[in-house]
Amino acid sequence: MGGRSPVVYSQWRTKLNLLATLVQRDLEARYKGSILGNLWPLLNQLAQLLIYTYVFSIVLQVKLSITGMPEDSKLTFGLWLFAGLIPWFAFINGLTQAATSVIGQTNLVKKVVFPLGLLPMVPILSAFIESTFGLAVLIIFVGFSYQGLHQTLWLLPMIWVPQLLLTAGLGYLTAALTVFLRDIPQTLGVILNLWFYVTPIVYPASKIPEGWRVWVFWLNPVTAIAESYRDLVLVGTIQHGGELAVATAVSIVIFSIGLGVYRRLRPAFADVL
C-alpha cells in the first residue's frame, strides 16, 4: 500500500498539470487575434447586465430592497442583478461547451493515453475563470459605491464548490450522452432558457408566490448559489445557509451521477466517433 501512494499522487499531479495547461490554451485560443482579447467575456457580461437592468428596472419597474443599500436605486438593482448573473453565466457557458467537448475533440478521444476525463472540465474551468473577471468588477463597484466591502467575501470559495460540482456533473452527463445523441446540445439550450426564468436572477425571490418559493429555493441549486453570491458580496450576512447546504448535497449527487455515466460510456466513445 505504501508503495502505491506516491504513484497515485504522481498520476494526479500529472493530470492536474495537464488540465491547467489545457485550460490556459483554451483561454488563449478563444480570443486569439482580437484586440480586446479576454476582456470580451467581461464586455458580454456587462452588455447583458445593461439589457436586463433596462428591461426589469426601468421598463417593468421591479422594486428591490437590500439591507444597507438605497431602495429603488438603479445602481443597487444593477449590482444585485450582476451578482446573480455572474454564477449563471459561468454555469451555462461551461455547461453548453462541455456538452460538445468530447465530439469536438475526436483526435484526442482516439488517443489511448489521453485522460478523457479532463475534456469536459476544460471549458467548465475556462468559463469559471472568465466569470471571475466580472466578479472582480462587481466587488470594485460595491467598494467604491458604498465605501467599503463586507468581510463575508472571504467565504466565496464556499459557494464555488457546489457551483463547480453542479456544472461538472451536468457537463460530464451531457458530454457523454452527446456522443450517442446529437440532439442533446439543442435540448440543453431549451432547458437552460426555461431554467433561467424559473430562477430568481432577474427578479427578486419575493415576486415568487409563497407556495412555489420553497420549491424554487430547495430544489433548484442555482437559486441558492445566486442568492449566496448576493448575500456575501452585497448584504454581508449568510441568509441562505440552509439552502446552500442542500444545494451542495444535490450538487454532489449530480456530480457523482454525471461522472459515473461518463466513465461507463467512455470506452465506447472512440467506436462511435
CYANA upper distance limits for C-alpha pairs under 8 A (distance plus 0.5 A):
  1 MET  CA      5 SER  CA      7.30
  2 GLY  CA      6 PRO  CA      8.33
  3 GLY  CA      7 VAL  CA      7.82
  4 ARG  CA      8 VAL  CA      6.70
  5 SER  CA      9 TYR  CA      6.55
  6 PRO  CA     10 SER  CA      6.51
  7 VAL  CA     11 GLN  CA      6.73
  8 VAL  CA     12 TRP  CA      6.76
  9 TYR  CA     13 ARG  CA      6.65
 10 SER  CA     14 THR  CA      6.62
 11 GLN  CA     15 LYS  CA      6.77
 12 TRP  CA     16 LEU  CA      6.64
 13 ARG  CA     17 ASN  CA      6.61
 14 THR  CA     18 LEU  CA      6.65
 15 LYS  CA     19 LEU  CA      6.53
 15 LYS  CA    115 PRO  CA      8.19
 15 LYS  CA    118 LEU  CA      8.49
 16 LEU  CA     20 ALA  CA      6.63
 17 ASN  CA     21 THR  CA      6.73
 18 LEU  CA     22 LEU  CA      6.66
 19 LEU  CA     23 VAL  CA      6.63
 19 LEU  CA    118 LEU  CA      6.89
 19 LEU  CA    121 MET  CA      8.40
 19 LEU  CA    122 VAL  CA      7.30
 20 ALA  CA     24 GLN  CA      6.65
 21 THR  CA     25 ARG  CA      6.70
 22 LEU  CA     26 ASP  CA      6.53
 22 LEU  CA    122 VAL  CA      6.98
 23 VAL  CA     27 LEU  CA      6.69
 23 VAL  CA    122 VAL  CA      5.72
 23 VAL  CA    123 PRO  CA      7.74
 23 VAL  CA    125 LEU  CA      7.37
 23 VAL  CA    126 SER  CA      6.37
 24 GLN  CA     28 GLU  CA      6.73
 24 GLN  CA    126 SER  CA      8.44
 25 ARG  CA     29 ALA  CA      6.45
 26 ASP  CA     30 ARG  CA      6.66
 26 ASP  CA    122 VAL  CA      7.93
 26 ASP  CA    123 PRO  CA      8.01
 26 ASP  CA    126 SER  CA      7.60
 27 LEU  CA     31 TYR  CA      7.96
 27 LEU  CA     38 ASN  CA      7.98
 27 LEU  CA    126 SER  CA      6.76
 28 GLU  CA     32 LYS  CA      6.54
 28 GLU  CA     38 ASN  CA      8.33
 30 ARG  CA     38 ASN  CA      8.48
 31 TYR  CA     37 GLY  CA      5.53
 31 TYR  CA     38 ASN  CA      6.80
 31 TYR  CA     40 TRP  CA      8.38
 32 LYS  CA     37 GLY  CA      7.07
 33 GLY  CA     37 GLY  CA      7.86
 36 LEU  CA     40 TRP  CA      6.85
 38 ASN  CA     42 LEU  CA      8.35
 38 ASN  CA    130 GLU  CA      8.34
 39 LEU  CA     43 LEU  CA      6.81
 40 TRP  CA     44 ASN  CA      6.57
 41 PRO  CA     45 GLN  CA      6.73
 41 PRO  CA    130 GLU  CA      6.83
 41 PRO  CA    131 SER  CA      8.21
 42 LEU  CA     46 LEU  CA      6.69
 42 LEU  CA    130 GLU  CA      7.91
 42 LEU  CA    131 SER  CA      8.09
 42 LEU  CA    133 PHE  CA      6.75
 42 LEU  CA    134 GLY  CA      6.16
 43 LEU  CA     47 ALA  CA      6.56
 44 ASN  CA     48 GLN  CA      6.80
 45 GLN  CA     49 LEU  CA      6.66
 45 GLN  CA     85 LEU  CA      8.46
 45 GLN  CA     86 ILE  CA      8.25
 45 GLN  CA     89 PHE  CA      8.24
 45 GLN  CA    134 GLY  CA      7.61
 46 LEU  CA     50 LEU  CA      6.71
 47 ALA  CA     51 ILE  CA      6.88
 48 GLN  CA     52 TYR  CA      6.69
 49 LEU  CA     53 THR  CA      6.43
 49 LEU  CA     78 GLY  CA      7.57
 49 LEU  CA     81 LEU  CA      7.65
 49 LEU  CA     82 PHE  CA      6.74
 49 LEU  CA     85 LEU  CA      8.26
 50 LEU  CA     54 TYR  CA      6.58
 50 LEU  CA     78 GLY  CA      8.37
 51 ILE  CA     55 VAL  CA      6.74
 52 TYR  CA     56 PHE  CA      6.35
 52 TYR  CA     57 SER  CA      8.24
 52 TYR  CA    202 VAL  CA      7.42
 53 THR  CA     57 SER  CA      5.73
 53 THR  CA     58 ILE  CA      7.50
 53 THR  CA     74 LYS  CA      8.26
 53 THR  CA     77 PHE  CA      7.67
 53 THR  CA     78 GLY  CA      6.44
 53 THR  CA     81 LEU  CA      7.91
 54 TYR  CA     58 ILE  CA      5.53
 54 TYR  CA     59 VAL  CA      6.82
 55 VAL  CA     59 VAL  CA      5.46
 55 VAL  CA     60 LEU  CA      6.66
 56 PHE  CA     60 LEU  CA      5.34
 56 PHE  CA     61 GLN  CA      6.59
 56 PHE  CA     62 VAL  CA      6.17
 56 PHE  CA    202 VAL  CA      7.61
 56 PHE  CA    203 TYR  CA      7.94
 57 SER  CA     61 GLN  CA      5.27
 57 SER  CA     62 VAL  CA      5.62
 57 SER  CA     63 LYS  CA      7.82
 57 SER  CA     74 LYS  CA      7.33
 57 SER  CA     77 PHE  CA      7.49
 58 ILE  CA     62 VAL  CA      8.21
 62 VAL  CA    203 TYR  CA      7.63
 63 LYS  CA     71 GLU  CA      8.43
 63 LYS  CA     72 ASP  CA      6.37
 64 LEU  CA     71 GLU  CA      6.84
 64 LEU  CA     72 ASP  CA      6.45
 64 LEU  CA     77 PHE  CA      7.16
 64 LEU  CA    204 PRO  CA      7.52
 65 SER  CA     69 MET  CA      8.09
 65 SER  CA     70 PRO  CA      8.10
 65 SER  CA     71 GLU  CA      5.72
 65 SER  CA     72 ASP  CA      7.62
 66 ILE  CA     70 PRO  CA      7.95
 66 ILE  CA     71 GLU  CA      7.51
 66 ILE  CA    235 VAL  CA      7.55
 67 THR  CA    235 VAL  CA      6.84
 68 GLY  CA    235 VAL  CA      7.71
 69 MET  CA     76 THR  CA      7.27
 70 PRO  CA     76 THR  CA      7.19
 71 GLU  CA     76 THR  CA      7.89
 72 ASP  CA     76 THR  CA      7.97
 72 ASP  CA     77 PHE  CA      8.01
 73 SER  CA     77 PHE  CA      6.76
 74 LYS  CA     78 GLY  CA      6.55
 75 LEU  CA     79 LEU  CA      6.69
 76 THR  CA     80 TRP  CA      6.59
 77 PHE  CA     81 LEU  CA      6.41
 78 GLY  CA     82 PHE  CA      6.51
 79 LEU  CA     83 ALA  CA      6.66
 79 LEU  CA    138 LEU  CA      7.34
 79 LEU  CA    141 PHE  CA      8.46
 79 LEU  CA    142 VAL  CA      7.94
 80 TRP  CA     84 GLY  CA      7.17
 80 TRP  CA    230 ARG  CA      7.04
 80 TRP  CA    234 LEU  CA      7.84
 81 LEU  CA     85 LEU  CA      6.70
 81 LEU  CA    201 ILE  CA      7.10
 81 LEU  CA    202 VAL  CA      6.55
 82 PHE  CA     86 ILE  CA      6.60
 82 PHE  CA    138 LEU  CA      7.68
 83 ALA  CA     87 PRO  CA      8.15
 83 ALA  CA    135 LEU  CA      8.03
 83 ALA  CA    138 LEU  CA      7.68
 83 ALA  CA    226 ALA  CA      7.61
 83 ALA  CA    229 TYR  CA      6.54
 83 ALA  CA    230 ARG  CA      6.09
 83 ALA  CA    233 VAL  CA      8.12
 84 GLY  CA     88 TRP  CA      7.22
 84 GLY  CA    201 ILE  CA      5.82
 84 GLY  CA    202 VAL  CA      8.22
 84 GLY  CA    226 ALA  CA      5.26
 84 GLY  CA    227 GLU  CA      7.34
 84 GLY  CA    229 TYR  CA      7.30
 84 GLY  CA    230 ARG  CA      7.27
 85 LEU  CA     89 PHE  CA      6.46
 85 LEU  CA    201 ILE  CA      7.07
 85 LEU  CA    226 ALA  CA      8.11
 86 ILE  CA     90 ALA  CA      6.92
 86 ILE  CA    131 SER  CA      6.45
 86 ILE  CA    134 GLY  CA      7.10
 86 ILE  CA    135 LEU  CA      7.18
 87 PRO  CA     91 PHE  CA      6.53
 87 PRO  CA    131 SER  CA      7.69
 87 PRO  CA    163 GLN  CA      8.08
 87 PRO  CA    225 ILE  CA      7.90
 87 PRO  CA    226 ALA  CA      6.81
 87 PRO  CA    229 TYR  CA      8.48
 88 TRP  CA     92 ILE  CA      6.67
 88 TRP  CA    222 VAL  CA      8.05
 88 TRP  CA    226 ALA  CA      7.92
 89 PHE  CA     93 ASN  CA      6.31
 89 PHE  CA    127 ALA  CA      8.38
 89 PHE  CA    131 SER  CA      7.54
 90 ALA  CA     94 GLY  CA      6.37
 90 ALA  CA    124 ILE  CA      8.18
 90 ALA  CA    127 ALA  CA      5.65
 90 ALA  CA    128 PHE  CA      5.57
 90 ALA  CA    130 GLU  CA      8.08
 90 ALA  CA    131 SER  CA      6.14
 91 PHE  CA     95 LEU  CA      6.49
 91 PHE  CA    124 ILE  CA      8.33
 91 PHE  CA    127 ALA  CA      8.22
 91 PHE  CA    128 PHE  CA      8.24
 91 PHE  CA    163 GLN  CA      7.91
 91 PHE  CA    167 THR  CA      6.37
 92 ILE  CA     96 THR  CA      6.37
 92 ILE  CA    192 LEU  CA      7.75
 93 ASN  CA     97 GLN  CA      6.71
 93 ASN  CA    123 PRO  CA      8.46
 93 ASN  CA    124 ILE  CA      7.99
 93 ASN  CA    127 ALA  CA      6.45
 94 GLY  CA     98 ALA  CA      6.43
 94 GLY  CA    123 PRO  CA      5.84
 94 GLY  CA    124 ILE  CA      4.43
 94 GLY  CA    125 LEU  CA      7.67
 94 GLY  CA    126 SER  CA      7.83
 94 GLY  CA    127 ALA  CA      5.64
 94 GLY  CA    128 PHE  CA      7.72
 94 GLY  CA    167 THR  CA      7.45
 94 GLY  CA    171 GLY  CA      8.14
 95 LEU  CA     99 ALA  CA      6.69
 95 LEU  CA    123 PRO  CA      8.37
 95 LEU  CA    124 ILE  CA      6.98
 95 LEU  CA    167 THR  CA      6.43
 95 LEU  CA    168 ALA  CA      8.02
 95 LEU  CA    170 LEU  CA      7.38
 95 LEU  CA    171 GLY  CA      5.65
 96 THR  CA    100 THR  CA      7.74
 96 THR  CA    171 GLY  CA      8.23
 96 THR  CA    185 PRO  CA      7.33
 96 THR  CA    188 LEU  CA      7.86
 96 THR  CA    189 GLY  CA      8.08
 97 GLN  CA    101 SER  CA      6.73
 97 GLN  CA    120 PRO  CA      8.44
 97 GLN  CA    123 PRO  CA      6.43
 97 GLN  CA    124 ILE  CA      8.02
 98 ALA  CA    102 VAL  CA      8.34
 98 ALA  CA    119 LEU  CA      8.09
 98 ALA  CA    120 PRO  CA      5.08
 98 ALA  CA    121 MET  CA      7.59
 98 ALA  CA    122 VAL  CA      8.24
 98 ALA  CA    123 PRO  CA      6.30
 98 ALA  CA    124 ILE  CA      6.97
 98 ALA  CA    171 GLY  CA      5.66
 98 ALA  CA    172 TYR  CA      7.84
 98 ALA  CA    174 THR  CA      8.01
 98 ALA  CA    175 ALA  CA      6.52
 99 ALA  CA    120 PRO  CA      7.79
 99 ALA  CA    171 GLY  CA      6.28
 99 ALA  CA    172 TYR  CA      8.01
 99 ALA  CA    173 LEU  CA      8.47
 99 ALA  CA    174 THR  CA      5.38
 99 ALA  CA    175 ALA  CA      4.59
 99 ALA  CA    176 ALA  CA      8.25
 99 ALA  CA    178 THR  CA      7.04
 99 ALA  CA    184 ILE  CA      8.20
 99 ALA  CA    185 PRO  CA      6.77
100 THR  CA    104 GLY  CA      6.34
100 THR  CA    175 ALA  CA      6.36
100 THR  CA    178 THR  CA      7.31
100 THR  CA    185 PRO  CA      7.70
101 SER  CA    105 GLN  CA      6.94
101 SER  CA    119 LEU  CA      6.41
101 SER  CA    120 PRO  CA      6.08
101 SER  CA    123 PRO  CA      8.20
101 SER  CA    175 ALA  CA      6.86
102 VAL  CA    106 THR  CA      7.31
102 VAL  CA    109 VAL  CA      7.64
102 VAL  CA    119 LEU  CA      6.93
102 VAL  CA    120 PRO  CA      7.72
102 VAL  CA    175 ALA  CA      6.59
102 VAL  CA    176 ALA  CA      7.97
102 VAL  CA    179 VAL  CA      7.60
103 ILE  CA    175 ALA  CA      8.47
103 ILE  CA    178 THR  CA      7.97
103 ILE  CA    179 VAL  CA      6.56
103 ILE  CA    273 LEU  CA      7.63
105 GLN  CA    109 VAL  CA      6.89
106 THR  CA    110 LYS  CA      6.90
106 THR  CA    270 ALA  CA      8.33
106 THR  CA    273 LEU  CA      7.07
107 ASN  CA    111 LYS  CA      7.31
108 LEU  CA    114 PHE  CA      7.01
108 LEU  CA    116 LEU  CA      8.25
109 VAL  CA    114 PHE  CA      7.79
109 VAL  CA    116 LEU  CA      7.10
109 VAL  CA    269 PHE  CA      7.51
109 VAL  CA    270 ALA  CA      6.45
110 LYS  CA    270 ALA  CA      5.94
116 LEU  CA    266 ARG  CA      8.33
117 GLY  CA    121 MET  CA      8.13
117 GLY  CA    263 ARG  CA      8.39
118 LEU  CA    122 VAL  CA      6.98
119 LEU  CA    123 PRO  CA      8.35
120 PRO  CA    124 ILE  CA      7.19
120 PRO  CA    168 ALA  CA      7.86
120 PRO  CA    171 GLY  CA      6.58
120 PRO  CA    172 TYR  CA      6.60
120 PRO  CA    175 ALA  CA      7.29
121 MET  CA    125 LEU  CA      6.49
121 MET  CA    168 ALA  CA      7.12
121 MET  CA    171 GLY  CA      8.30
122 VAL  CA    126 SER  CA      6.63
123 PRO  CA    127 ALA  CA      6.49
124 ILE  CA    128 PHE  CA      6.73
124 ILE  CA    164 LEU  CA      8.34
124 ILE  CA    167 THR  CA      7.57
124 ILE  CA    168 ALA  CA      7.39
124 ILE  CA    171 GLY  CA      8.29
125 LEU  CA    129 ILE  CA      6.59
126 SER  CA    130 GLU  CA      6.71
127 ALA  CA    131 SER  CA      6.70
128 PHE  CA    132 THR  CA      7.12
129 ILE  CA    133 PHE  CA      7.79
130 GLU  CA    134 GLY  CA      7.98
131 SER  CA    135 LEU  CA      6.89
132 THR  CA    136 ALA  CA      6.52
133 PHE  CA    137 VAL  CA      6.95
134 GLY  CA    138 LEU  CA      6.65
135 LEU  CA    139 ILE  CA      6.71
136 ALA  CA    140 ILE  CA      6.73
137 VAL  CA    141 PHE  CA      6.68
138 LEU  CA    142 VAL  CA      6.66
139 ILE  CA    143 GLY  CA      6.59
139 ILE  CA    149 LEU  CA      8.14
139 ILE  CA    233 VAL  CA      7.51
140 ILE  CA    144 PHE  CA      6.71
141 PHE  CA    145 SER  CA      6.32
142 VAL  CA    146 TYR  CA      6.40
142 VAL  CA    147 GLN  CA      8.20
142 VAL  CA    148 GLY  CA      7.87
142 VAL  CA    149 LEU  CA      7.44
142 VAL  CA    233 VAL  CA      8.46
142 VAL  CA    234 LEU  CA      7.88
143 GLY  CA    147 GLN  CA      5.77
143 GLY  CA    148 GLY  CA      5.18
143 GLY  CA    149 LEU  CA      5.81
144 PHE  CA    148 GLY  CA      7.53
149 LEU  CA    153 LEU  CA      8.32
149 LEU  CA    233 VAL  CA      8.09
150 HIS  CA    232 LEU  CA      7.70
150 HIS  CA    233 VAL  CA      7.11
150 HIS  CA    234 LEU  CA      8.00
150 HIS  CA    235 VAL  CA      8.13
150 HIS  CA    236 GLY  CA      5.58
151 GLN  CA    236 GLY  CA      7.41
152 THR  CA    156 LEU  CA      7.99
152 THR  CA    232 LEU  CA      5.54
152 THR  CA    233 VAL  CA      7.54
152 THR  CA    236 GLY  CA      6.04
152 THR  CA    237 THR  CA      7.32
153 LEU  CA    232 LEU  CA      6.06
153 LEU  CA    233 VAL  CA      6.41
153 LEU  CA    236 GLY  CA      8.40
155 LEU  CA    159 ILE  CA      8.01
155 LEU  CA    232 LEU  CA      7.70
156 LEU  CA    160 TRP  CA      7.12
156 LEU  CA    229 TYR  CA      7.77
156 LEU  CA    232 LEU  CA      7.50
157 PRO  CA    161 VAL  CA      7.09
158 MET  CA    162 PRO  CA      8.34
159 ILE  CA    163 GLN  CA      6.83
159 ILE  CA    225 ILE  CA      6.80
159 ILE  CA    228 SER  CA      7.62
159 ILE  CA    229 TYR  CA      7.96
159 ILE  CA    244 LEU  CA      8.26
160 TRP  CA    164 LEU  CA      6.40
161 VAL  CA    165 LEU  CA      6.61
161 VAL  CA    248 THR  CA      8.00
162 PRO  CA    166 LEU  CA      6.33
162 PRO  CA    225 ILE  CA      8.26
162 PRO  CA    247 ALA  CA      7.21
162 PRO  CA    248 THR  CA      5.23
162 PRO  CA    249 ALA  CA      8.49
162 PRO  CA    251 SER  CA      6.05
162 PRO  CA    252 ILE  CA      7.81
163 GLN  CA    167 THR  CA      6.74
163 GLN  CA    222 VAL  CA      8.23
163 GLN  CA    225 ILE  CA      7.34
163 GLN  CA    251 SER  CA      8.13
164 LEU  CA    168 ALA  CA      6.34
165 LEU  CA    169 GLY  CA      6.41
165 LEU  CA    251 SER  CA      6.04
165 LEU  CA    252 ILE  CA      6.76
165 LEU  CA    254 ILE  CA      8.25
165 LEU  CA    255 PHE  CA      6.14
166 LEU  CA    170 LEU  CA      6.79
166 LEU  CA    250 VAL  CA      8.45
166 LEU  CA    251 SER  CA      5.04
166 LEU  CA    252 ILE  CA      7.69
166 LEU  CA    254 ILE  CA      6.85
166 LEU  CA    255 PHE  CA      6.59
167 THR  CA    171 GLY  CA      6.29
168 ALA  CA    172 TYR  CA      6.47
168 ALA  CA    255 PHE  CA      6.80
168 ALA  CA    258 GLY  CA      8.29
169 GLY  CA    173 LEU  CA      6.77
169 GLY  CA    251 SER  CA      7.97
169 GLY  CA    254 ILE  CA      5.78
169 GLY  CA    255 PHE  CA      4.03
169 GLY  CA    256 SER  CA      7.25
169 GLY  CA    257 ILE  CA      7.44
169 GLY  CA    258 GLY  CA      5.02
169 GLY  CA    259 LEU  CA      6.65
170 LEU  CA    174 THR  CA      6.54
170 LEU  CA    254 ILE  CA      7.38
170 LEU  CA    255 PHE  CA      7.45
170 LEU  CA    258 GLY  CA      6.40
171 GLY  CA    175 ALA  CA      6.37
171 GLY  CA    258 GLY  CA      7.88
172 TYR  CA    176 ALA  CA      6.65
172 TYR  CA    258 GLY  CA      5.64
172 TYR  CA    259 LEU  CA      6.14
172 TYR  CA    261 VAL  CA      8.17
172 TYR  CA    262 TYR  CA      6.21
173 LEU  CA    177 LEU  CA      6.78
173 LEU  CA    257 ILE  CA      8.15
173 LEU  CA    258 GLY  CA      4.80
173 LEU  CA    259 LEU  CA      7.29
173 LEU  CA    261 VAL  CA      6.74
173 LEU  CA    262 TYR  CA      6.54
174 THR  CA    178 THR  CA      6.33
174 THR  CA    184 ILE  CA      7.30
174 THR  CA    185 PRO  CA      8.27
175 ALA  CA    179 VAL  CA      7.32
175 ALA  CA    262 TYR  CA      8.10
176 ALA  CA    180 PHE  CA      8.03
176 ALA  CA    261 VAL  CA      7.69
176 ALA  CA    262 TYR  CA      5.70
176 ALA  CA    265 LEU  CA      7.03
176 ALA  CA    266 ARG  CA      7.69
177 LEU  CA    181 LEU  CA      6.33
177 LEU  CA    182 ARG  CA      8.50
177 LEU  CA    184 ILE  CA      7.55
178 THR  CA    182 ARG  CA      5.51
178 THR  CA    183 ASP  CA      7.60
178 THR  CA    184 ILE  CA      5.94
178 THR  CA    185 PRO  CA      7.61
179 VAL  CA    269 PHE  CA      7.25
179 VAL  CA    272 VAL  CA      7.65
179 VAL  CA    273 LEU  CA      7.80
180 PHE  CA    272 VAL  CA      7.81
183 ASP  CA    187 THR  CA      6.64
184 ILE  CA    188 LEU  CA      6.40
185 PRO  CA    189 GLY  CA      6.81
186 GLN  CA    190 VAL  CA      7.19
187 THR  CA    191 ILE  CA      6.85
188 LEU  CA    192 LEU  CA      6.56
189 GLY  CA    193 ASN  CA      6.81
190 VAL  CA    194 LEU  CA      7.01
191 ILE  CA    195 TRP  CA      6.50
192 LEU  CA    196 PHE  CA      6.51
193 ASN  CA    197 TYR  CA      7.37
194 LEU  CA    198 VAL  CA      6.97
195 TRP  CA    199 THR  CA      6.78
196 PHE  CA    200 PRO  CA      8.49
196 PHE  CA    201 ILE  CA      7.93
197 TYR  CA    201 ILE  CA      8.22
197 TYR  CA    202 VAL  CA      8.49
198 VAL  CA    216 VAL  CA      7.91
199 THR  CA    216 VAL  CA      7.47
199 THR  CA    220 ASN  CA      8.06
199 THR  CA    222 VAL  CA      7.67
199 THR  CA    223 THR  CA      6.20
200 PRO  CA    204 PRO  CA      6.18
200 PRO  CA    205 ALA  CA      5.80
200 PRO  CA    223 THR  CA      7.04
201 ILE  CA    223 THR  CA      8.23
201 ILE  CA    226 ALA  CA      7.64
203 TYR  CA    207 LYS  CA      7.53
204 PRO  CA    208 ILE  CA      8.29
205 ALA  CA    213 ARG  CA      7.82
208 ILE  CA    212 TRP  CA      7.05
208 ILE  CA    213 ARG  CA      6.21
209 PRO  CA    213 ARG  CA      6.61
210 GLU  CA    214 VAL  CA      7.91
212 TRP  CA    216 VAL  CA      6.90
213 ARG  CA    217 PHE  CA      6.71
214 VAL  CA    218 TRP  CA      6.41
215 TRP  CA    219 LEU  CA      5.92
215 TRP  CA    220 ASN  CA      7.83
216 VAL  CA    220 ASN  CA      5.91
216 VAL  CA    223 THR  CA      7.44
217 PHE  CA    221 PRO  CA      7.72
217 PHE  CA    223 THR  CA      6.26
217 PHE  CA    224 ALA  CA      6.63
217 PHE  CA    243 GLU  CA      6.97
218 TRP  CA    224 ALA  CA      8.21
218 TRP  CA    243 GLU  CA      6.32
218 TRP  CA    246 VAL  CA      7.35
218 TRP  CA    247 ALA  CA      7.82
219 LEU  CA    247 ALA  CA      8.26
220 ASN  CA    224 ALA  CA      7.74
220 ASN  CA    247 ALA  CA      7.92
221 PRO  CA    225 ILE  CA      6.82
221 PRO  CA    243 GLU  CA      8.39
221 PRO  CA    244 LEU  CA      7.93
221 PRO  CA    246 VAL  CA      8.16
221 PRO  CA    247 ALA  CA      4.95
221 PRO  CA    248 THR  CA      8.12
221 PRO  CA    250 VAL  CA      7.67
221 PRO  CA    251 SER  CA      7.88
222 VAL  CA    226 ALA  CA      6.53
222 VAL  CA    247 ALA  CA      8.21
223 THR  CA    227 GLU  CA      6.54
224 ALA  CA    228 SER  CA      6.43
224 ALA  CA    240 HIS  CA      7.25
224 ALA  CA    243 GLU  CA      6.08
224 ALA  CA    244 LEU  CA      5.70
224 ALA  CA    247 ALA  CA      7.01
225 ILE  CA    229 TYR  CA      6.86
225 ILE  CA    244 LEU  CA      7.02
225 ILE  CA    247 ALA  CA      8.06
226 ALA  CA    230 ARG  CA      7.11
227 GLU  CA    231 ASP  CA      6.67
227 GLU  CA    240 HIS  CA      7.65
228 SER  CA    232 LEU  CA      6.67
228 SER  CA    238 ILE  CA      7.50
228 SER  CA    239 GLN  CA      8.02
228 SER  CA    240 HIS  CA      6.85
228 SER  CA    241 GLY  CA      8.34
228 SER  CA    244 LEU  CA      7.78
229 TYR  CA    233 VAL  CA      6.54
230 ARG  CA    234 LEU  CA      5.79
230 ARG  CA    235 VAL  CA      7.10
231 ASP  CA    235 VAL  CA      5.33
231 ASP  CA    236 GLY  CA      6.33
231 ASP  CA    237 THR  CA      6.17
231 ASP  CA    238 ILE  CA      6.12
231 ASP  CA    239 GLN  CA      6.91
231 ASP  CA    240 HIS  CA      8.32
232 LEU  CA    236 GLY  CA      5.50
232 LEU  CA    237 THR  CA      6.60
232 LEU  CA    238 ILE  CA      7.09
240 HIS  CA    244 LEU  CA      6.64
241 GLY  CA    245 ALA  CA      6.67
242 GLY  CA    246 VAL  CA      6.88
243 GLU  CA    247 ALA  CA      6.57
244 LEU  CA    248 THR  CA      6.55
245 ALA  CA    249 ALA  CA      6.88
246 VAL  CA    250 VAL  CA      6.64
247 ALA  CA    251 SER  CA      6.46
248 THR  CA    252 ILE  CA      6.70
249 ALA  CA    253 VAL  CA      6.91
250 VAL  CA    254 ILE  CA      6.68
251 SER  CA    255 PHE  CA      6.45
252 ILE  CA    256 SER  CA      6.63
253 VAL  CA    257 ILE  CA      6.72
254 ILE  CA    258 GLY  CA      6.47
255 PHE  CA    259 LEU  CA      6.44
256 SER  CA    260 GLY  CA      6.44
257 ILE  CA    261 VAL  CA      6.67
258 GLY  CA    262 TYR  CA      6.67
259 LEU  CA    263 ARG  CA      6.62
260 GLY  CA    264 ARG  CA      6.64
261 VAL  CA    265 LEU  CA      6.67
262 TYR  CA    266 ARG  CA      6.27
263 ARG  CA    267 PRO  CA      8.21
265 LEU  CA    269 PHE  CA      7.46
268 ALA  CA    272 VAL  CA      6.89
269 PHE  CA    273 LEU  CA      6.56
